[in-house]
Amino acid sequence: MLRKATEPFIGEIEQMPPVYSAIKKDGVALYELARRGVDVELKARKITINSFEIMEIALPVVYFKVICSTGTYIRSLANDFGAALVVVVI
């Protein structure tokens, strides 16, 4: 089930960057705006996941290896992967 859940993430996908990132909005890093409590509208970015391989399963921890394009946020990918698993289990 875990290995199958990686399949939708392989290839070109849209990813939402985290609010605590170095992406700049009007010359200011998003993490600075987030710390100030400023709401910023984020846009999804196209990224490419070439490989998403489950390396070890030691529930509740899953270790994986990803080969991806520049600009990929692994924290966001891990979060999205976890959300996809919740949908699969339910």
N, C-alpha and C positions, 0 to 999 in steps of 0.2 A: 504494500500500500504506500509506504514512504517513497520508494523508488519511482513508482508510477506517478506520484504527485509532483515530481520534478519536471515531467514532460511538458506541461503548459508553459514553463518558464524558459525553455530552450528556444533560441532563435531571437528575432527582433521583438522586443516587448516595450510597453509603456511603463515607466516607473515614476512614482511620485517621490521627489527628494524629501528628506526629512527637514523639519523646520529648523533644526540645529545643524545647519550645513554652512559651508563657506560660499555658497552661491550668493552673488550680490544682487541687491534690488536697490536701484537708484544710488549705487556706489557704496552701499552698506551691506555687510555680510548678514545673511539671514539669522545666524546664531545671535548676533548682537540685537537685532530687532526682536527676536523671540525672548531674549532675556529682559528686554524692556516691556514686554507684554503687547507688542504691536502685532496685530493680525495681518498676515500677508497672504495673498492669494497665490498658491503654488500651481504651476502647470506641470503636467506629466512630461517626461523626457524619454526619447527613444534610446534604448540601450540594446546591446546584443549579448546574450548568454550563449557562448559556444559550447560549454559543457557544464553540467550540474550533476555531480557524482556524490552519492552517499558513501562516505568512507567507513563510518562506524555508527552503530546504533546501541546506545547505552541509556535507554529511556529513563528519565524524560529528556536526556541530551542526545542530539543527533549531530554528528560531525560530517561536514560536507566540504567538497572541493569545487570551486567554481572558476572557470576560465571565461572572462568577460571583457567587454569593451571598457575603455576609459569612461569615467563618469558614472559608473555603476556604484550604487550605495549598497554594500553588503548587509548592513543593518536593516535596510528597507526590504531587501530580498528575503532575509531570514524572517522578518515580520510577515511578509506576504505569503511565504511558504507555510508558516505556522497557521495563518488564516485559512489557507487552502486545505490544510489538514483537518481543521475543525469542520469544514464543509464536507469533506470526504467521510469523516467519522459519523457525522449526524446523518 
